[in-house]
Amino acid sequence: MKSGFVNIFGKPNAGKSTLLNALMGEKLAIVSSKVQTTRHRIKGILTGDDYQVILSDTPGIIEPKYKLHEKMMQAVKSGLEDADVALLLVDVQTDAEESAAIFAALKLRVPCIVVLNKADTVSPEKMEAAASFFATQPYCKAVVRISALRKSGIDELLTTILTFVPEGEPFYSGEDLSDLPTKFFVGELVREKIFQLYQDEIPYHTAVVIQEFKEKQTLIKIRAEIIVQRDTQKGIILGEKGQMIRQLGTEARKDIEAFLDNKVFLELFVKVRPKWRDNELHLREYGY
């Protein structure tokens, strides 16, 4: 049986979360057009008749500016340490040499598959040039062209992955899709709506903490706290007469109900925690 860890690396906005979801056939990672949406390492357990692949989406590779960024890069480091196969994801619209330099700096000692994403957005000539360029890189064992958003090339990518995954016993039993608790994904769905509904820097100054998750006979009661750094940010989250947080709650509840396949009663509260992104105690409390 094939069994191993397959970890996804790339620059912010390369489409790592979209690729994880496409490979899993389920939405495990939140997606946003804004960079640095992913803050945690998210593992998806993909099990077939003769394989089990632990797919791992890590935060985009950045230069840390505060402790939260440092925690995010620690998640990248852990992905580097246990990878059996690495997927090096490239937005084919961006500069190839810049991505190549980042990948070389990772100094990976496992088979690396360069995955050229957004293949449907560039000319065949540009795609061919990118494929030829990465094929010459010393770390590259294979190049696969995909569109994660359109789910094209995903079957070919999985076939290529399995050629490099080692033989071994499965790491997980049962039908679980991830090793993370349900509460984590609920909090992520709320955070996704913050990225979608609020502009500028607001999403980067917020965290979401699930304080209550109770399964009742007819519904699931969830109480979530949205953490911000300043009172002005709290006012923006709330909106005039609470309009924005009501919209946030309505849209998040719909996605959570679809995810849990159950009715949900969702309460949202906003709390101010100055400079939480640089506070070790707060970061631990918020799951970082």
Buried (B, 14 or more C-beta within 10 A) or exposed (E): EBBBBBBBBBBBBBBBBBBBBBBBEBBBBBBBEBEBBBBBBBBBBBBEEEBBBBBBBBBBBBEEEEBBBBBBBBBBEBBBEEBBBBBBBBBBEBEBEEBBEBBEEBEBEBBBBBBBBBBBEBEEEBBEBBBEBBEEBEBBBBBBBBBBBEBBBBEEBBEBBBEBBEEEEBBBEEEEBBEBEBBBBBBBBBBBBBBBBBEEEBBBBBBBBBEEBEEEEEBBEBBBBBBBBEEEBBEBBBBEEEEBBEEBBEBBBBBBBEBBEEEBEBEBEBEEBEEBBBBEEBBEBBBB
